[in-house]
Amino acid sequence: MNSAPIVVFLDRDTLPVPLKPISSPHRWQSFPHSTPEQVIERLQGASVVITNKVVITREMIAALPELRLIAVAATGFNIIDVAAAREHTVGVCNIRDYAIHGVAEHTLMLMLALRRQLLAYRARLLAGEWQKAAGFCLFPESAATASHDLAGSRMAIIGSGALGQATAKLAQAFGMQTYFVERKGAAQVRVGYLAWDEAIQTADVISLHCPLNDQTRNLIGAAELAQMKTSAIVINTSRGGLIDEAALLQALQQGQIAGAGLDVLITEPPRAGNALLDIELPNLIITPHVAWASVETMQTLADQLIDNVDGFLQGQPRNLL
């Protein structure tokens, strides 16, 4: 009888790059996608489950006595009942610091497109304005559509982890003045950080690189948007719930801020629609949660995922929460 541990990947199609082989003895099973109703059945006898977006609940963990590791194929682990896993002696590991190039580059892409008015100029070109122009170029139609340099502008980065640090490094290469932001409501400001209110009120670019939890949900809401410079832009390549989407739409429509670049929304995919997707604004760019999805970045994630599983099977667990 084969006693090798069973490893099950519940949603293999969410990671469309090759997986290197696990070197430890094991039996492999994978499914393109899994519904919540299929989880317990598919994990019967499994020692390790790999999940990207499939939720693992307390009830599921309790029904799977042989389960020993939940390997999350992502950095965020809010899909896992970590407390229940600990109670049942089930390890939980995640992916760390894998997207420092992909997410940072995507953030800079959104910043450049907004600050240099890429969408507005493209729309005017498609409308034939350049072809009919009296001069050799198209000047801005108003101060609101004027382009601005990144060089010399102030960037406030909320979240000083690996992704925030990588973004700061790229921004500095463009000549930006980069500052990390102290937590909202903090009694003291760490050396080298900007106080929350000062950052919100003075930044030309605010970029979010922090996790989503009870403390950070709606971190940027109507009050914060109202305090920002009218020439400021906000970038979110982290988690959708960090920004109050209704307040953001109103701020963009009323000219409270100059623009926003988002790679994430509160509900993904937005099957029921989203107000931000129902309107076409030249100062709003939304990409479909793909900052992490370059071939190179996904492969880095996939390699680390297998290393996490392999390490656990060899008695040398990695990246445990």
C-alpha positions in Angstrom: 0.0 0.0 0.0 1.4 3.4 -1.0 1.9 5.5 2.2 3.4 8.5 0.5 1.6 11.7 1.5 -1.1 13.0 -0.8 -0.6 16.6 -2.1 -3.7 18.2 -3.6 -3.8 21.5 -5.6 -7.4 22.7 -5.5 -7.3 25.4 -8.1 -4.3 24.7 -10.4 -5.6 26.9 -13.2 -5.1 30.0 -11.1 -1.3 29.6 -11.6 -0.7 29.2 -15.4 3.0 28.5 -15.3 4.9 25.2 -15.0 5.4 23.6 -11.6 8.8 22.0 -10.9 8.5 18.5 -9.4 8.4 17.9 -5.7 11.5 16.0 -4.8 10.0 14.2 -1.7 7.9 11.1 -2.1 4.3 12.0 -2.6 1.1 11.4 -4.5 -0.1 14.4 -6.6 -3.6 15.4 -7.4 -4.7 18.6 -9.0 -8.0 20.1 -10.0 -8.5 23.2 -12.4 -10.9 24.7 -9.9 -12.9 23.6 -6.8 -16.1 24.8 -5.3 -16.6 25.0 -1.5 -18.8 21.9 -1.7 -16.1 19.9 -3.3 -13.3 20.7 -0.9 -13.8 18.0 1.8 -14.3 15.2 -0.7 -11.3 16.2 -2.7 -9.1 16.4 0.4 -9.9 13.1 1.9 -6.6 11.5 3.0 -4.6 14.5 1.9 -1.6 15.6 4.0 -1.0 18.8 2.0 -3.5 21.1 0.3 -2.4 23.9 -2.1 -5.0 26.7 -2.6 -4.8 30.0 -4.2 -8.4 31.3 -3.9 -10.4 28.4 -2.5 -11.4 29.2 1.0 -10.5 26.7 3.8 -12.9 27.0 6.7 -12.9 25.7 10.3 -15.5 23.1 9.3 -13.3 21.8 6.5 -10.2 21.6 8.7 -12.1 19.7 11.4 -13.3 17.2 8.8 -9.8 16.4 7.5 -7.9 14.7 10.3 -5.0 13.7 8.0 -4.3 17.3 6.8 -1.0 18.6 8.0 -0.2 21.7 5.8 -2.2 24.3 3.9 0.1 25.9 1.3 -1.3 29.2 0.1 -0.3 30.0 -3.5 -0.3 33.7 -2.7 0.9 36.2 -0.1 -2.5 37.0 1.4 -4.0 34.3 3.6 -7.4 35.7 4.6 -9.0 32.7 2.8 -7.7 30.4 5.6 -9.1 30.1 9.1 -5.6 30.2 10.6 -6.9 30.0 14.2 -8.7 26.7 13.4 -5.6 25.4 11.6 -3.5 26.0 14.7 -6.0 24.3 16.9 -5.8 21.2 14.8 -2.0 21.3 14.4 -2.2 22.1 10.7 0.6 24.3 9.4 -0.2 27.3 7.1 2.5 28.7 4.8 2.3 31.5 2.2 4.4 33.1 -0.5 6.6 36.0 0.4 8.5 38.7 -1.4 8.0 37.2 -4.8 6.5 40.1 -6.7 9.0 42.8 -5.9 9.7 43.4 -9.6 6.3 42.8 -11.1 4.2 44.8 -8.6 6.7 47.7 -8.4 6.9 48.0 -12.2 3.1 47.8 -12.5 2.8 50.6 -9.9 5.3 52.8 -11.9 3.4 52.0 -15.1 0.1 53.3 -13.6 1.9 56.4 -12.2 3.5 57.3 -15.4 0.3 56.8 -17.4 -1.6 59.1 -15.1 1.0 61.7 -14.5 1.8 61.9 -18.3 -1.9 61.8 -19.3 -1.5 58.8 -21.5 -5.2 58.0 -21.7 -6.3 61.6 -22.3 -3.8 62.0 -25.1 -4.6 58.7 -26.7 -8.3 59.6 -26.7 -7.6 62.9 -28.3 -5.4 61.3 -30.9 -8.1 58.7 -31.8 -10.6 61.5 -32.1 -8.5 63.1 -34.8 -7.4 66.2 -32.8 -3.7 66.0 -33.6 -4.4 65.5 -37.3 -6.4 68.8 -37.3 -4.0 70.7 -34.9 -2.7 74.1 -36.0 0.7 73.5 -34.4 3.1 70.5 -34.3 1.7 69.2 -30.9 -1.4 69.1 -28.8 -1.3 71.2 -25.7 -3.4 70.3 -22.6 -7.0 71.4 -22.8 -7.0 72.6 -19.2 -4.8 72.5 -16.1 -6.6 69.3 -15.1 -5.3 67.5 -18.2 -1.8 68.9 -18.0 1.0 66.3 -17.8 3.5 66.3 -14.9 7.0 64.9 -14.4 7.6 62.2 -11.8 11.0 63.8 -11.1 10.8 66.1 -8.1 7.4 65.0 -7.0 6.5 63.6 -3.6 5.5 60.0 -3.3 3.9 58.7 0.0 4.1 54.9 0.3 1.7 53.2 2.7 3.4 50.0 3.6 7.1 49.6 4.0 7.5 45.9 3.3 9.3 44.3 0.4 6.8 45.6 -2.2 6.8 49.2 -0.8 10.6 49.1 -0.6 10.9 47.9 -4.2 8.5 50.6 -5.4 10.4 53.3 -3.6 13.6 52.1 -5.3 12.1 52.4 -8.8 10.5 55.8 -8.0 13.8 57.2 -6.7 15.4 56.2 -10.0 12.9 58.6 -11.6 13.9 61.3 -9.3 10.9 61.2 -7.0 11.1 62.1 -3.3 9.8 59.0 -1.6 8.5 58.7 2.0 7.0 55.9 3.9 3.9 56.8 5.9 3.3 56.2 9.6 0.2 54.3 10.6 -3.0 56.2 10.8 -3.6 57.4 14.4 -0.1 56.5 15.5 1.0 58.4 18.6 4.6 58.7 17.4 6.2 59.0 14.0 9.1 56.7 13.2 12.4 58.3 12.0 12.3 58.6 8.2 8.5 58.4 8.0 5.8 61.0 7.3 3.0 61.5 9.7 -0.3 60.2 8.3 -2.0 63.6 7.9 1.1 65.2 6.5 1.5 62.5 3.9 -2.2 62.6 2.8 -2.1 66.4 2.5 1.2 66.9 0.7 1.8 63.9 -1.5 1.7 64.1 -5.3 1.4 60.3 -5.5 0.0 58.0 -2.8 0.8 54.3 -3.3 -0.7 51.5 -1.2 1.3 48.4 -0.4 -0.2 47.1 2.8 -2.4 44.1 3.7 -6.1 44.2 4.1 -7.4 43.7 7.6 -9.8 45.3 10.1 -7.4 48.2 10.7 -6.7 48.9 7.0 -10.2 48.4 5.5 -11.3 51.7 3.8 -8.0 53.2 4.8 -8.5 55.7 2.0 -12.0 57.1 2.3 -13.9 60.3 1.7 -12.1 62.1 4.5 -8.7 61.2 3.2 -9.6 62.0 -0.4 -10.9 65.4 0.6 -7.5 66.2 2.2 -5.4 65.4 -0.8 -4.1 67.9 -3.2 -6.3 68.3 -6.3 -3.2 67.4 -8.4 -2.6 64.1 -6.4 -3.1 60.6 -7.7 -3.6 57.4 -5.7 -2.3 54.0 -6.8 -3.5 50.7 -5.3 -1.8 47.5 -6.4 -2.4 45.8 -3.0 -5.9 44.9 -2.0 -9.2 46.4 -3.2 -10.8 47.0 0.2 -8.1 49.5 1.2 -10.0 52.2 -0.7 -13.7 53.2 -0.4 -14.7 52.8 -4.0 -17.8 54.9 -3.9 -15.8 57.8 -2.3 -13.1 57.4 -4.9 -15.5 57.6 -7.8 -17.1 60.7 -6.3 -13.6 62.3 -5.8 -12.6 61.6 -9.4 -15.9 63.0 -10.8 -15.7 66.1 -8.7 -12.1 66.8 -9.4 -11.0 66.4 -5.7 -8.0 64.4 -6.9 -6.3 64.2 -10.3 -6.4 60.5 -10.9 -6.4 56.9 -9.7 -4.7 53.7 -10.8 -6.1 50.4 -9.5 -5.1 46.8 -10.0 -7.6 45.5 -7.5 -11.3 45.9 -6.6 -13.2 45.0 -3.5 -15.0 42.1 -5.3 -12.9 40.0 -7.8 -14.0 39.1 -10.3 -16.6 41.8 -10.4 -19.4 39.6 -11.7 -22.1 41.8 -10.4 -20.5 44.9 -11.9 -18.7 47.8 -10.3 -19.4 51.5 -10.4 -15.8 52.2 -11.3 -16.1 49.9 -14.3 -19.4 51.4 -15.5 -17.9 54.8 -16.3 -15.1 55.9 -18.6 -12.8 58.5 -17.1 -9.5 59.7 -18.6 -8.0 59.9 -15.1 -9.0 56.4 -13.9 -7.0 53.3 -15.0 -8.1 49.8 -13.8 -6.2 46.7 -14.6 -7.6 43.2 -13.7 -5.4 42.2 -10.8 -2.4 41.4 -13.0 0.4 43.3 -11.3 1.7 39.9 -10.1 0.9 38.1 -13.3 4.0 38.6 -15.5 5.5 35.2 -16.6 8.6 35.8 -14.5 6.8 36.8 -11.4 4.4 33.9 -11.5 7.2 31.5 -12.1 9.0 32.9 -9.0 5.8 32.3 -7.0 5.4 28.7 -8.4 9.0 27.8 -7.5 8.6 29.1 -4.0 5.3 27.3 -3.6 6.9 23.9 -4.4 9.8 24.7 -2.2 7.4 25.4 0.7 5.7 22.0 0.2 8.9 20.2 -0.3 10.5 21.7 2.8 7.5 20.7 4.9 7.6 17.1 3.6 11.3 17.0 4.4 10.7 18.2 8.0 12.1 21.7 7.2 9.0 23.9 7.0 9.3 27.3 5.3 7.2 30.5 5.5 4.9 29.2 8.2 2.5 31.8 9.6 
